[in-house]
Every structure is written in C-alpha cells, then in structure tokens.
C-alpha cells in the first residue's frame, strides 16, 4: 500500500488535502469510514450532488468545524472523496466510479440502506 499523496500548499498558505486512491484501501478501512452516521450523511449528500458542487460548510450535520474536518479526512483516507480548493472554499466530490471499481456494489448497498433510491 502506498502512502497518501503529500500535501502541497494552496494559494493563501492553506495545505492541500491528502488523498488516497480507493485501490489502496482495505475493505475494513472502507467499511469503518462508512459506519459512522455523520460520514454516511456526508457521502449520501455528495451522492445526490454534482461533482465539486458542495463546499465543506454546506452539509447539514450536527458537528463543529474541527469534527467535520476529521470526518472529511477519514473519507479521503478511505478513498471515498476528493477535495480541492476553489477560491476560499474547499469543495468535494464523491469518488464513486473509482470506489465502485474497487468495491463493486458496496456504495450502492450502503446508500440504499441509508434511504437512497
């Protein structure tokens, strides 16, 4: 398993997030990331959105900013999301195609169990 891509600095001095490709993630890591209700909400909301449409602060979850940052880091480490800076905002996309290639049907199952069609 390779290490995450090193963080680079974005304009303004903010470090770019580290990402792990789903093919480098063990099944246990993927399942652990999807087991948390807050992270499941984030994934569910991203699944219903266009790529790069949702900024980090736009999610309806009952946690503070520091905890939300932790949840995003866990999802990146599990290969579920990708983030990039767009001006002052950090935007997100669900890595659905890549994740589905690594774990066929898992995301569909998890989303359907969470009330997604």
Steps between C-alpha positions, in 0.01 A plus 500: 500500500643837409492808718256783436609768256693767695315822570599803297422856590210670332499871427459681830715250693232238564627143461336293228326191635662156467309242299518122486382313193233238576716222354739558792228466764430171680137394532512552877603864448216563258246338732625694802472830312144421394391380845485844661162679469655842432726363227209308354303825482791671324526216246124492448485877438797481263335213311200727438717793381705583194880467524666801660161658582511465879726706723597355837279740694189418298423164662220459753681309775492554880875544553736793537758602243790306657299178517376554144861537382581169667208327326612634162854375569369150578298499176807612300713231665238240405508615137137611510539870433730744330532863603645809337510869572283735296580850614439517874283186496601136510273299271438127487417218266405141569749268329217272400646347183837428662342367820253284305787352299679400822190394698225415247152549643612611848410866459166412338419273794601755761304779331190285456515402868524870585180580311643582158319367192 
